[in-house]
Amino acid sequence: MKKIDLITPCILVDGDILNNNILEYQKISDTNGKELWPMTKTHKSTEIAKMQIDAGAKGLLAGTLDECEAFCEMGIENIMYAYPVASEPNLQRAVNLAKKCNFIIRIDCQEAAKLINEAAKNADIVMNYSLIIDSGLHRFGVLPENAVSVANAISEFTSLNLVGISSHPGHVYGALSHSDLQKYVDDEKSSMKYAADALRAAGYDLKIVSSGSTPTFRGAVDDETIMVYHPGNYVFNDVIQLSTDTARDCDCALTIYATIISQPRESLMIIDAGTKCFGLDQGAHGNTAIVGFGKVKGHPEAIVDSLSEEVGKIKISEETTLKVGDKIEIIPNHSCVPANQTSYLVACKGDVVDRFINVDIRANSKKPII
């Protein structure tokens, strides 16, 4: 099947770029003697997760318990869950995972630790956990200078075992240019070093010191303290990564494939893809460097100016060869969103459809038993 014959809108993935991205980040990790445990919320696909493991990833960081359970069923041993849990069903799911694999949950407060400890104690297991360090995002995490006091408070819970510390320098997504990245890399490195040094001095054995994001990965991968890295977006890349020169157009594997369906004015074209394909991201965590809602490949004169649910407006800023009936590829601002809004990705090699990649572990992918 030719790509041009696909029904639009759909989400495309260039199979060669996807594979190259996976291999490149794995090679950088291996060269620096680090382990790669990619964040899988970007793709939510067991097939892509297997590609990462086959390339050499030693574990995975998951964004949902659905992802954790799917990876466990695949036989993956090292699975870290990015967040704490507090509801009874999810506490039980975490316990079940800990019985089947090296499951590591992240915790940043005594109250959550108490609930997780009680669930683990009732199941007669010890749950491994990583203490979340706030390296600047100010979402989850304890400040580095409070790491020892929080770890000491949690240590009273005998069914929890501290195996390491983790962070996500997500505030890097406020960077407006490549030159801005270093300060976020410095935040990541210094925060993890301070916390790790303090905890080890207090007698804690840290088997894992993990952190990571796609924009800070290259700058932080040679750090002496951090052992494990968790980039996620690198498998696809997107306009946000382009805005800081973290990736080039040729590194962007995922695109929205859409058809121009109307041209009501010379300067306006309408496409058959809207927020249900793109989402509404114009830069995570307040990035103001992003213009529009995506980059039209090969047509800098065309700007994705606004989106409704099922259609989008393309603003034409100068002379163009585009016309009604043309199909275009658009690099989204944030590739994690469209990947989560489809049941499958259309993987292509050049202009030929190669295969379909199931997006099989989206949120609530498992129906509860009633």
NORSULMO-V951924 format. One record per run of one state. SS is the DSSP state (2 for helix, 1 for strand, 0 for the rest). FROM is the first residue (numbers start at 1). LEN is the number of residues. If there is no record, write none. Layout:
<<SS/FROM/LEN> <SS/FROM/LEN>>
This chain:
<<0/1/1> <1/2/1> <2/3/3> <0/6/4> <1/10/5> <2/15/17> <0/32/3> <1/35/5> <2/40/3> <0/43/3> <2/46/10> <0/56/3> <1/59/4> <0/63/2> <2/65/9> <0/74/4> <1/78/4> <0/82/6> <2/88/13> <0/101/1> <1/102/6> <0/108/2> <2/110/13> <0/123/4> <1/127/8> <0/135/7> <1/142/2> <2/144/11> <0/155/5> <1/160/7> <0/167/3> <2/170/5> <0/175/3> <2/178/24> <0/202/6> <1/208/4> <0/212/2> <2/214/7> <0/221/7> <1/228/2> <0/230/3> <2/233/3> <0/236/3> <2/239/5> <0/244/5> <2/249/3> <0/252/2> <1/254/12> <0/266/2> <1/268/4> <0/272/3> <2/275/4> <0/279/15> <1/294/3> <0/297/5> <1/302/6> <0/308/4> <1/312/5> <0/317/10> <1/327/6> <0/333/2> <2/335/6> <0/341/3> <1/344/6> <0/350/2> <1/352/7> <0/359/12>>
